[in-house]
Amino acid sequence: MAVAIRLRREGTKNRPFYRIVVADQRHRRDGRFIEMIGTYDPLRPEGDTTLDLAKAEAWIAKGARPSETVASIIKKERKKPQTAASASEG
């Protein structure tokens, strides 16, 4: 089973909103998925993004291949400074 991390389009016409999902490549873009790991709103400033980076990296370690857009989102999330709450956990 080839697994991909990709965007699932939701929202309305001319107002897209995406969920970042882990899905089998054979399923439709907006079809069945294995796990939702984040969201992406391209119309908000700075591309309002939430992503569970730990889950994304775990899926990549298992062999999931991110799409080009998701790969760039992951790259940006890695560069973000850690928040005080996440820094105090470790």
Biopython code that builds the backbone (N, CA, C, O; Angstrom):
import numpy as np
from Bio.PDB.StructureBuilder import StructureBuilder

atoms = [
    (1, "MET", "N", (0.842, -1.169, 0.000)),
    (1, "MET", "CA", (0.000, 0.000, 0.000)),
    (1, "MET", "C", (0.895, 1.243, 0.000)),
    (1, "MET", "O", (1.697, 1.438, 0.914)),
    (2, "ALA", "N", (0.753, 2.070, -1.019)),
    (2, "ALA", "CA", (1.513, 3.317, -1.115)),
    (2, "ALA", "C", (0.750, 4.408, -0.372)),
    (2, "ALA", "O", (-0.394, 4.718, -0.707)),
    (3, "VAL", "N", (1.389, 4.982, 0.630)),
    (3, "VAL", "CA", (0.741, 5.984, 1.471)),
    (3, "VAL", "C", (1.311, 7.361, 1.155)),
    (3, "VAL", "O", (2.519, 7.525, 0.979)),
    (4, "ALA", "N", (0.413, 8.352, 1.086)),
    (4, "ALA", "CA", (0.820, 9.726, 0.794)),
    (4, "ALA", "C", (0.280, 10.664, 1.862)),
    (4, "ALA", "O", (-0.787, 10.435, 2.433)),
    (5, "ILE", "N", (1.030, 11.716, 2.118)),
    (5, "ILE", "CA", (0.546, 12.808, 2.966)),
    (5, "ILE", "C", (0.187, 13.918, 1.995)),
    (5, "ILE", "O", (1.053, 14.441, 1.294)),
    (6, "ARG", "N", (-1.094, 14.281, 1.954)),
    (6, "ARG", "CA", (-1.545, 15.242, 0.950)),
    (6, "ARG", "C", (-2.668, 16.115, 1.491)),
    (6, "ARG", "O", (-3.132, 15.935, 2.616)),
    (7, "LEU", "N", (-3.095, 17.070, 0.660)),
    (7, "LEU", "CA", (-4.153, 17.995, 1.041)),
    (7, "LEU", "C", (-5.507, 17.453, 0.592)),
    (7, "LEU", "O", (-5.649, 16.949, -0.522)),
    (8, "ARG", "N", (-6.489, 17.563, 1.469)),
    (8, "ARG", "CA", (-7.867, 17.174, 1.163)),
    (8, "ARG", "C", (-8.677, 18.457, 1.129)),
    (8, "ARG", "O", (-8.777, 19.150, 2.142)),
    (9, "ARG", "N", (-9.263, 18.788, -0.025)),
    (9, "ARG", "CA", (-9.946, 20.076, -0.181)),
    (9, "ARG", "C", (-11.323, 20.045, 0.464)),
    (9, "ARG", "O", (-12.105, 19.113, 0.281)),
    (10, "GLU", "N", (-11.586, 21.097, 1.223)),
    (10, "GLU", "CA", (-12.899, 21.308, 1.808)),
    (10, "GLU", "C", (-13.231, 22.775, 1.640)),
    (10, "GLU", "O", (-12.517, 23.481, 0.928)),
    (11, "GLY", "N", (-14.278, 23.255, 2.263)),
    (11, "GLY", "CA", (-14.665, 24.647, 2.122)),
    (11, "GLY", "C", (-15.719, 24.801, 1.042)),
    (11, "GLY", "O", (-16.420, 23.846, 0.709)),
    (12, "THR", "N", (-15.829, 26.004, 0.493)),
    (12, "THR", "CA", (-16.833, 26.278, -0.522)),
    (12, "THR", "C", (-16.159, 26.759, -1.803)),
    (12, "THR", "O", (-14.936, 26.876, -1.879)),
    (13, "LYS", "N", (-16.983, 27.032, -2.796)),
    (13, "LYS", "CA", (-16.457, 27.530, -4.051)),
    (13, "LYS", "C", (-15.783, 28.878, -3.822)),
    (13, "LYS", "O", (-16.340, 29.743, -3.146)),
    (14, "ASN", "N", (-14.603, 29.060, -4.371)),
    (14, "ASN", "CA", (-13.789, 30.269, -4.224)),
    (14, "ASN", "C", (-13.330, 30.529, -2.788)),
    (14, "ASN", "O", (-12.821, 31.613, -2.502)),
    (15, "ARG", "N", (-13.492, 29.586, -1.900)),
    (15, "ARG", "CA", (-13.041, 29.729, -0.505)),
    (15, "ARG", "C", (-12.510, 28.380, -0.018)),
    (15, "ARG", "O", (-13.113, 27.747, 0.850)),
    (16, "PRO", "N", (-11.372, 27.941, -0.585)),
    (16, "PRO", "CA", (-10.860, 26.614, -0.226)),
    (16, "PRO", "C", (-10.267, 26.574, 1.180)),
    (16, "PRO", "O", (-9.756, 27.568, 1.697)),
    (17, "PHE", "N", (-10.354, 25.411, 1.765)),
    (17, "PHE", "CA", (-9.773, 25.116, 3.069)),
    (17, "PHE", "C", (-9.295, 23.676, 2.955)),
    (17, "PHE", "O", (-10.015, 22.827, 2.430)),
    (18, "TYR", "N", (-8.113, 23.394, 3.432)),
    (18, "TYR", "CA", (-7.556, 22.055, 3.252)),
    (18, "TYR", "C", (-7.269, 21.380, 4.582)),
    (18, "TYR", "O", (-6.895, 22.034, 5.555)),
    (19, "ARG", "N", (-7.445, 20.076, 4.615)),
    (19, "ARG", "CA", (-7.018, 19.260, 5.739)),
    (19, "ARG", "C", (-5.800, 18.469, 5.257)),
    (19, "ARG", "O", (-5.797, 17.944, 4.143)),
    (20, "ILE", "N", (-4.784, 18.386, 6.086)),
    (20, "ILE", "CA", (-3.594, 17.612, 5.747)),
    (20, "ILE", "C", (-3.849, 16.199, 6.252)),
    (20, "ILE", "O", (-3.987, 15.975, 7.455)),
    (21, "VAL", "N", (-3.912, 15.246, 5.324)),
    (21, "VAL", "CA", (-4.278, 13.881, 5.679)),
    (21, "VAL", "C", (-3.246, 12.880, 5.192)),
    (21, "VAL", "O", (-2.476, 13.145, 4.268)),
    (22, "VAL", "N", (-3.254, 11.727, 5.836)),
    (22, "VAL", "CA", (-2.461, 10.584, 5.403)),
    (22, "VAL", "C", (-3.453, 9.649, 4.725)),
    (22, "VAL", "O", (-4.435, 9.238, 5.343)),
    (23, "ALA", "N", (-3.208, 9.307, 3.458)),
    (23, "ALA", "CA", (-4.160, 8.501, 2.704)),
    (23, "ALA", "C", (-3.439, 7.557, 1.757)),
    (23, "ALA", "O", (-2.294, 7.790, 1.369)),
    (24, "ASP", "N", (-4.130, 6.492, 1.398)),
    (24, "ASP", "CA", (-3.636, 5.583, 0.374)),
    (24, "ASP", "C", (-3.673, 6.345, -0.954)),
    (24, "ASP", "O", (-4.662, 7.014, -1.253)),
    (25, "GLN", "N", (-2.624, 6.251, -1.736)),
    (25, "GLN", "CA", (-2.551, 6.992, -3.004)),
    (25, "GLN", "C", (-3.654, 6.605, -3.979)),
    (25, "GLN", "O", (-4.007, 7.390, -4.858)),
    (26, "ARG", "N", (-4.203, 5.400, -3.831)),
    (26, "ARG", "CA", (-5.219, 4.939, -4.773)),
    (26, "ARG", "C", (-6.586, 5.557, -4.518)),
    (26, "ARG", "O", (-7.461, 5.483, -5.381)),
    (27, "HIS", "N", (-6.787, 6.160, -3.362)),
    (27, "HIS", "CA", (-8.072, 6.772, -3.044)),
    (27, "HIS", "C", (-8.152, 8.173, -3.637)),
    (27, "HIS", "O", (-7.135, 8.814, -3.904)),
    (28, "ARG", "N", (-9.390, 8.635, -3.836)),
    (28, "ARG", "CA", (-9.611, 9.960, -4.407)),
    (28, "ARG", "C", (-9.059, 11.058, -3.502)),
    (28, "ARG", "O", (-8.861, 10.844, -2.306)),
    (29, "ARG", "N", (-8.817, 12.213, -4.070)),
    (29, "ARG", "CA", (-8.245, 13.337, -3.323)),
    (29, "ARG", "C", (-9.078, 13.667, -2.085)),
    (29, "ARG", "O", (-8.527, 13.886, -1.006)),
    (30, "ASP", "N", (-10.389, 13.702, -2.235)),
    (30, "ASP", "CA", (-11.266, 14.056, -1.121)),
    (30, "ASP", "C", (-11.946, 12.830, -0.522)),
    (30, "ASP", "O", (-12.929, 12.956, 0.209)),
    (31, "GLY", "N", (-11.427, 11.652, -0.829)),
    (31, "GLY", "CA", (-12.038, 10.414, -0.360)),
    (31, "GLY", "C", (-11.525, 9.958, 0.987)),
    (31, "GLY", "O", (-11.152, 10.757, 1.846)),
    (32, "ARG", "N", (-11.520, 8.650, 1.142)),
    (32, "ARG", "CA", (-11.143, 8.031, 2.406)),
    (32, "ARG", "C", (-9.694, 8.347, 2.772)),
    (32, "ARG", "O", (-8.829, 8.449, 1.901)),
    (33, "PHE", "N", (-9.446, 8.499, 4.060)),
    (33, "PHE", "CA", (-8.086, 8.751, 4.523)),
    (33, "PHE", "C", (-7.823, 7.954, 5.792)),
    (33, "PHE", "O", (-8.754, 7.479, 6.442)),
    (34, "ILE", "N", (-6.551, 7.812, 6.138)),
    (34, "ILE", "CA", (-6.143, 7.036, 7.304)),
    (34, "ILE", "C", (-6.165, 7.910, 8.557)),
    (34, "ILE", "O", (-6.716, 7.516, 9.585)),
    (35, "GLU", "N", (-5.561, 9.100, 8.467)),
    (35, "GLU", "CA", (-5.467, 9.976, 9.635)),
    (35, "GLU", "C", (-5.355, 11.429, 9.196)),
    (35, "GLU", "O", (-4.679, 11.736, 8.214)),
    (36, "MET", "N", (-6.019, 12.325, 9.927)),
    (36, "MET", "CA", (-5.882, 13.751, 9.678)),
    (36, "MET", "C", (-4.813, 14.290, 10.629)),
    (36, "MET", "O", (-4.901, 14.097, 11.841)),
    (37, "ILE", "N", (-3.806, 14.964, 10.076)),
    (37, "ILE", "CA", (-2.704, 15.434, 10.919)),
    (37, "ILE", "C", (-2.574, 16.953, 10.951)),
    (37, "ILE", "O", (-1.682, 17.476, 11.620)),
    (38, "GLY", "N", (-3.452, 17.677, 10.236)),
    (38, "GLY", "CA", (-3.367, 19.130, 10.283)),
    (38, "GLY", "C", (-4.352, 19.808, 9.355)),
    (38, "GLY", "O", (-5.152, 19.154, 8.687)),
    (39, "THR", "N", (-4.282, 21.150, 9.322)),
    (39, "THR", "CA", (-5.131, 21.951, 8.453)),
    (39, "THR", "C", (-4.292, 23.037, 7.789)),
    (39, "THR", "O", (-3.205, 23.377, 8.255)),
    (40, "TYR", "N", (-4.824, 23.573, 6.686)),
    (40, "TYR", "CA", (-4.130, 24.628, 5.945)),
    (40, "TYR", "C", (-5.173, 25.529, 5.303)),
    (40, "TYR", "O", (-6.030, 25.058, 4.555)),
    (41, "ASP", "N", (-5.105, 26.828, 5.595)),
    (41, "ASP", "CA", (-6.012, 27.809, 5.015)),
    (41, "ASP", "C", (-5.177, 28.797, 4.205)),
    (41, "ASP", "O", (-4.580, 29.707, 4.780)),
    (42, "PRO", "N", (-5.124, 28.636, 2.881)),
    (42, "PRO", "CA", (-4.247, 29.479, 2.058)),
    (42, "PRO", "C", (-4.699, 30.932, 1.934)),
    (42, "PRO", "O", (-3.901, 31.785, 1.546)),
    (43, "LEU", "N", (-5.948, 31.234, 2.251)),
    (43, "LEU", "CA", (-6.439, 32.596, 2.095)),
    (43, "LEU", "C", (-6.182, 33.468, 3.318)),
    (43, "LEU", "O", (-6.380, 34.681, 3.256)),
    (44, "ARG", "N", (-5.757, 32.894, 4.395)),
    (44, "ARG", "CA", (-5.414, 33.658, 5.594)),
    (44, "ARG", "C", (-3.985, 34.170, 5.468)),
    (44, "ARG", "O", (-3.185, 33.605, 4.722)),
    (45, "PRO", "N", (-3.660, 35.240, 6.195)),
    (45, "PRO", "CA", (-2.272, 35.720, 6.164)),
    (45, "PRO", "C", (-1.320, 34.644, 6.664)),
    (45, "PRO", "O", (-1.639, 33.905, 7.595)),
    (46, "GLU", "N", (-0.174, 34.562, 6.052)),
    (46, "GLU", "CA", (0.848, 33.563, 6.394)),
    (46, "GLU", "C", (0.343, 32.134, 6.220)),
    (46, "GLU", "O", (0.933, 31.212, 6.783)),
    (47, "GLY", "N", (-0.729, 31.923, 5.460)),
    (47, "GLY", "CA", (-1.223, 30.573, 5.211)),
    (47, "GLY", "C", (-1.518, 29.830, 6.495)),
    (47, "GLY", "O", (-0.877, 28.821, 6.790)),
    (48, "ASP", "N", (-2.481, 30.316, 7.265)),
    (48, "ASP", "CA", (-2.847, 29.771, 8.577)),
    (48, "ASP", "C", (-2.773, 28.242, 8.574)),
    (48, "ASP", "O", (-3.592, 27.576, 7.941)),
    (49, "THR", "N", (-1.787, 27.695, 9.286)),
    (49, "THR", "CA", (-1.502, 26.267, 9.255)),
    (49, "THR", "C", (-1.416, 25.692, 10.654)),
    (49, "THR", "O", (-0.815, 26.287, 11.549)),
    (50, "THR", "N", (-2.028, 24.520, 10.833)),
    (50, "THR", "CA", (-1.796, 23.730, 12.038)),
    (50, "THR", "C", (-1.333, 22.363, 11.558)),
    (50, "THR", "O", (-1.906, 21.799, 10.626)),
    (51, "LEU", "N", (-0.306, 21.836, 12.188)),
    (51, "LEU", "CA", (0.235, 20.546, 11.776)),
    (51, "LEU", "C", (0.827, 19.844, 12.985)),
    (51, "LEU", "O", (1.588, 20.437, 13.749)),
    (52, "ASP", "N", (0.472, 18.575, 13.154)),
    (52, "ASP", "CA", (1.092, 17.762, 14.200)),
    (52, "ASP", "C", (2.381, 17.219, 13.595)),
    (52, "ASP", "O", (2.389, 16.178, 12.938)),
    (53, "LEU", "N", (3.468, 17.945, 13.830)),
    (53, "LEU", "CA", (4.754, 17.624, 13.213)),
    (53, "LEU", "C", (5.259, 16.243, 13.623)),
    (53, "LEU", "O", (5.874, 15.545, 12.817)),
    (54, "ALA", "N", (5.005, 15.848, 14.862)),
    (54, "ALA", "CA", (5.453, 14.530, 15.328)),
    (54, "ALA", "C", (4.772, 13.414, 14.538)),
    (54, "ALA", "O", (5.413, 12.432, 14.164)),
    (55, "LYS", "N", (3.459, 13.569, 14.284)),
    (55, "LYS", "CA", (2.740, 12.554, 13.504)),
    (55, "LYS", "C", (3.228, 12.538, 12.060)),
    (55, "LYS", "O", (3.386, 11.471, 11.467)),
    (56, "ALA", "N", (3.466, 13.721, 11.494)),
    (56, "ALA", "CA", (3.944, 13.796, 10.113)),
    (56, "ALA", "C", (5.293, 13.097, 9.976)),
    (56, "ALA", "O", (5.503, 12.321, 9.044)),
    (57, "GLU", "N", (6.201, 13.373, 10.903)),
    (57, "GLU", "CA", (7.520, 12.743, 10.838)),
    (57, "GLU", "C", (7.439, 11.242, 11.084)),
    (57, "GLU", "O", (8.212, 10.477, 10.507)),
    (58, "ALA", "N", (6.504, 10.811, 11.941)),
    (58, "ALA", "CA", (6.330, 9.377, 12.176)),
    (58, "ALA", "C", (5.850, 8.684, 10.902)),
    (58, "ALA", "O", (6.327, 7.599, 10.570)),
    (59, "TRP", "N", (4.905, 9.308, 10.184)),
    (59, "TRP", "CA", (4.415, 8.708, 8.941)),
    (59, "TRP", "C", (5.504, 8.691, 7.866)),
    (59, "TRP", "O", (5.610, 7.728, 7.105)),
    (60, "ILE", "N", (6.304, 9.742, 7.801)),
    (60, "ILE", "CA", (7.397, 9.783, 6.827)),
    (60, "ILE", "C", (8.409, 8.688, 7.143)),
    (60, "ILE", "O", (8.947, 8.057, 6.234)),
    (61, "ALA", "N", (8.668, 8.460, 8.427)),
    (61, "ALA", "CA", (9.589, 7.390, 8.833)),
    (61, "ALA", "C", (9.052, 6.013, 8.441)),
    (61, "ALA", "O", (9.823, 5.085, 8.197)),
    (62, "LYS", "N", (7.718, 5.886, 8.382)),
    (62, "LYS", "CA", (7.093, 4.616, 7.989)),
    (62, "LYS", "C", (7.033, 4.450, 6.472)),
    (62, "LYS", "O", (6.650, 3.389, 5.978)),
    (63, "GLY", "N", (7.412, 5.501, 5.728)),
    (63, "GLY", "CA", (7.455, 5.392, 4.277)),
    (63, "GLY", "C", (6.436, 6.223, 3.530)),
    (63, "GLY", "O", (6.369, 6.139, 2.304)),
    (64, "ALA", "N", (5.635, 7.026, 4.223)),
    (64, "ALA", "CA", (4.665, 7.885, 3.546)),
    (64, "ALA", "C", (5.404, 8.986, 2.799)),
    (64, "ALA", "O", (6.405, 9.516, 3.280)),
    (65, "ARG", "N", (4.895, 9.323, 1.613)),
    (65, "ARG", "CA", (5.543, 10.343, 0.793)),
    (65, "ARG", "C", (4.680, 11.599, 0.767)),
    (65, "ARG", "O", (3.538, 11.543, 0.310)),
    (66, "PRO", "N", (5.197, 12.732, 1.246)),
    (66, "PRO", "CA", (4.406, 13.967, 1.215)),
    (66, "PRO", "C", (4.352, 14.559, -0.194)),
    (66, "PRO", "O", (5.299, 14.433, -0.971)),
    (67, "SER", "N", (3.223, 15.209, -0.510)),
    (67, "SER", "CA", (3.125, 15.924, -1.779)),
    (67, "SER", "C", (4.051, 17.133, -1.712)),
    (67, "SER", "O", (4.574, 17.455, -0.645)),
    (68, "GLU", "N", (4.255, 17.803, -2.840)),
    (68, "GLU", "CA", (5.162, 18.959, -2.864)),
    (68, "GLU", "C", (4.689, 20.056, -1.913)),
    (68, "GLU", "O", (5.489, 20.640, -1.182)),
    (69, "THR", "N", (3.385, 20.331, -1.929)),
    (69, "THR", "CA", (2.848, 21.380, -1.068)),
    (69, "THR", "C", (2.981, 21.010, 0.399)),
    (69, "THR", "O", (3.378, 21.842, 1.215)),
    (70, "VAL", "N", (2.656, 19.777, 0.741)),
    (70, "VAL", "CA", (2.759, 19.338, 2.132)),
    (70, "VAL", "C", (4.219, 19.330, 2.576)),
    (70, "VAL", "O", (4.514, 19.658, 3.725)),
    (71, "ALA", "N", (5.125, 18.963, 1.690)),
    (71, "ALA", "CA", (6.550, 18.979, 2.037)),
    (71, "ALA", "C", (7.001, 20.397, 2.379)),
    (71, "ALA", "O", (7.786, 20.589, 3.308)),
    (72, "SER", "N", (6.511, 21.396, 1.636)),
    (72, "SER", "CA", (6.889, 22.779, 1.939)),
    (72, "SER", "C", (6.249, 23.246, 3.250)),
    (72, "SER", "O", (6.858, 24.024, 3.984)),
    (73, "ILE", "N", (5.034, 22.784, 3.555)),
    (73, "ILE", "CA", (4.388, 23.126, 4.826)),
    (73, "ILE", "C", (5.174, 22.521, 5.984)),
    (73, "ILE", "O", (5.388, 23.180, 7.001)),
    (74, "ILE", "N", (5.601, 21.274, 5.836)),
    (74, "ILE", "CA", (6.390, 20.607, 6.879)),
    (74, "ILE", "C", (7.708, 21.352, 7.092)),
    (74, "ILE", "O", (8.145, 21.542, 8.227)),
    (75, "LYS", "N", (8.335, 21.770, 5.994)),
    (75, "LYS", "CA", (9.602, 22.504, 6.086)),
    (75, "LYS", "C", (9.417, 23.810, 6.861)),
    (75, "LYS", "O", (10.253, 24.158, 7.694)),
    (76, "LYS", "N", (8.320, 24.538, 6.588)),
    (76, "LYS", "CA", (8.042, 25.789, 7.297)),
    (76, "LYS", "C", (7.760, 25.531, 8.776)),
    (76, "LYS", "O", (8.197, 26.299, 9.633)),
    (77, "GLU", "N", (7.036, 24.461, 9.077)),
    (77, "GLU", "CA", (6.716, 24.142, 10.473)),
    (77, "GLU", "C", (7.972, 23.783, 11.262)),
    (77, "GLU", "O", (8.067, 24.100, 12.447)),
    (78, "ARG", "N", (8.926, 23.131, 10.623)),
    (78, "ARG", "CA", (10.184, 22.788, 11.293)),
    (78, "ARG", "C", (10.984, 24.040, 11.641)),
    (78, "ARG", "O", (11.699, 24.061, 12.642)),
    (79, "LYS", "N", (10.864, 25.090, 10.812)),
    (79, "LYS", "CA", (11.616, 26.322, 11.033)),
    (79, "LYS", "C", (10.988, 27.210, 12.101)),
    (79, "LYS", "O", (11.666, 28.076, 12.655)),
    (80, "LYS", "N", (9.690, 27.008, 12.405)),
    (80, "LYS", "CA", (9.018, 27.841, 13.392)),
    (80, "LYS", "C", (9.660, 27.652, 14.757)),
    (80, "LYS", "O", (10.013, 26.533, 15.129)),
    (81, "PRO", "N", (9.814, 28.748, 15.510)),
    (81, "PRO", "CA", (10.351, 28.599, 16.870)),
    (81, "PRO", "C", (9.338, 27.880, 17.747)),
    (81, "PRO", "O", (8.129, 28.027, 17.569)),
    (82, "GLN", "N", (9.848, 27.098, 18.699)),
    (82, "GLN", "CA", (8.966, 26.369, 19.595)),
    (82, "GLN", "C", (8.273, 27.345, 20.533)),
    (82, "GLN", "O", (8.854, 28.350, 20.943)),
    (83, "THR", "N", (7.016, 27.036, 20.869)),
    (83, "THR", "CA", (6.292, 27.869, 21.822)),
    (83, "THR", "C", (6.758, 27.538, 23.232)),
    (83, "THR", "O", (7.398, 26.509, 23.449)),
    (84, "ALA", "N", (6.448, 28.386, 24.172)),
    (84, "ALA", "CA", (6.887, 28.181, 25.561)),
    (84, "ALA", "C", (6.306, 26.899, 26.141)),
    (84, "ALA", "O", (6.969, 26.213, 26.919)),
    (85, "ALA", "N", (5.066, 26.568, 25.768)),
    (85, "ALA", "CA", (4.428, 25.360, 26.304)),
    (85, "ALA", "C", (5.135, 24.103, 25.821)),
    (85, "ALA", "O", (5.375, 23.185, 26.604)),
    (86, "SER", "N", (5.471, 24.056, 24.529)),
    (86, "SER", "CA", (6.131, 22.858, 24.012)),
    (86, "SER", "C", (7.585, 22.775, 24.474)),
    (86, "SER", "O", (8.131, 21.679, 24.598)),
    (87, "ALA", "N", (8.213, 23.916, 24.727)),
    (87, "ALA", "CA", (9.596, 23.912, 25.204)),
    (87, "ALA", "C", (9.679, 23.430, 26.653)),
    (87, "ALA", "O", (10.659, 22.796, 27.043)),
    (88, "SER", "N", (8.649, 23.732, 27.449)),
    (88, "SER", "CA", (8.673, 23.315, 28.854)),
    (88, "SER", "C", (8.355, 21.834, 29.024)),
    (88, "SER", "O", (8.683, 21.250, 30.056)),
    (89, "GLU", "N", (7.716, 21.212, 28.017)),
    (89, "GLU", "CA", (7.387, 19.788, 28.088)),
    (89, "GLU", "C", (8.637, 18.932, 28.041)),
    (89, "GLU", "O", (8.725, 17.931, 28.751)),
    (90, "GLY", "N", (9.611, 19.309, 27.214)),
    (90, "GLY", "CA", (10.792, 18.497, 26.961)),
    (90, "GLY", "C", (11.810, 18.648, 27.990)),
    (90, "GLY", "O", (12.867, 18.021, 27.909)),
]
sb = StructureBuilder()
sb.init_structure("model")
sb.init_model(0)
sb.init_chain("A")
sb.init_seg("    ")
for serial, (resi, resn, name, xyz) in enumerate(atoms, 1):
    if name == "N":
        sb.init_residue(resn, " ", resi, " ")
    sb.init_atom(name, np.array(xyz, "f"), 0.0, 1.0, " ", f" {name:<3s}", serial, name[0])
structure = sb.get_structure()
